[in-house]
Amino acid sequence: MEAPPSLGVPGWLDPYRANADKLIKAATADQSAWNRLAELTDTFGQRISGSDNLKRAIVWATDAMKRDGLENVHTERVMVPRWVRGQESIEMIEPPQHVLPMLGLGGSVGTPSAGVEADVMVVANGDELAKRSAEVKGKIVLFNVPYTNYGETVAYRSGGARMAAQHGAVAALVRSVGPTGLRTPHTGGMNYGDEPITRIPTAAITAEDSNRIQRLVNRGVRVRLRVKMAARFEPDVESFNVVGEIRGSEKPEEIVLVGGHFDSWDPGTGASDDGVGCMVTWEAARLMKKLNIRPKRTVRVVLFTNEENGLRGGNGYRDAHAQEAANHIFAVESDSGVFAPGRLGFSGSEAARALIADIGTLLAPLGLQDITSGGGGADIGPISTLGKVPMMAYSGDSTKYFTIHHTPADTVDRIEPQEVSRAAAALTAMIYVVADMPQALPK
């Protein structure tokens, strides 16, 4: 079959409609993907990099891919950072004695064993911190920054400790990055940068407690906290990306890369972030194997390690496969949950976008036919940049996602089975057509 003479005529999709329909029906016929997600999160729980839980989950995933009949199933070694949370607490000493829910931020140093006790200084942003620099020394700085969106607000989680330390703070707290939940703290990564500053402990507290402290301070009430954190770094340890394939029937050297990250933060079980992303992309290969559908190109599933606190998995994959980067013709990641209403986003050339829009018409039964911009992901990004690879992402409702993101509430109970099946169906059909078209997506 020749390439379609007009990219805007969906008639060229006729040879793919039957298989795409079979894949969609198979994905939505039951809740296999949700069941596998539940098995992962129930059995192995949190999967922070370097943990025994993650090691055991990697063995399980490797065995499961083999049972699915995937080909070339193997692991690829990556050295990952090992950050240990340890015991931690925040106690309000004045005005009342009160324990606050909290989560240390990943990468933070710990406190002395007795903790750090100091008065709290509340700021709304970095500008206010700079203007009130003379007041900071010896204080615990609380960044009470209301959540707008993740991209804007996360800067205070990642860089708040560095900013506060520059002015002499002894600890930094951040209002949890996400919509207000049920007094739920959110963890996440932070960094101190390369500047020669004192590394101070840092943690997240809930939106409710941030606002409470703000109100007390506004009334002229002294607020004093004691922060105790046993956080520490241990030497890097061995971990692995998990790889499985459906080998291409005609152009096996051309690769459609799909996946999500298998590690998670430690408070919850990483169901939405990103167990479900691993499952809905893994389903593409599992269902093709089950239905005996073998596309022309290789579909490669990768469960990446260490996205949360190092990106060693994505960077390691790029380094290990640099020689075949240009052979990657499409890369798909799911790392924003599957909460309805979901959407598919694409990043690539206009010629590729036209083809993707055509393929999107096959997803009309799922209500996902309108492909937006915004394809990509942290783990597929490194190889895609190197190989100039078109990228796609599945994204769920961001408000629902970020309400439980990096919290103890990120469990499978929050995710409806039909939402998982719908995402898997859309991704599987899209991946199949791109992998089986006569010509690769234009770069």
Beta strands, then each sheet from edge to edge (+ up, - down):
strand 1: 71-84
strand 2: 88-94
strand 3: 98-100
strand 4: 102-104
strand 5: 116-123
strand 6: 140-143
strand 7: 171-175
strand 8: 202-205
strand 9: 224-229
strand 10: 232-246
strand 11: 251-261
strand 12: 297-304
strand 13: 328-336
strand 14: 343-347
strand 15: 372-373
strand 16: 391-395
sheet 1: 1+ 10- 12+ 11+ 13+ 16+ 14- 15-
sheet 2: 3+ 2- 9+ 5- 6- 7- 8- 4+
end
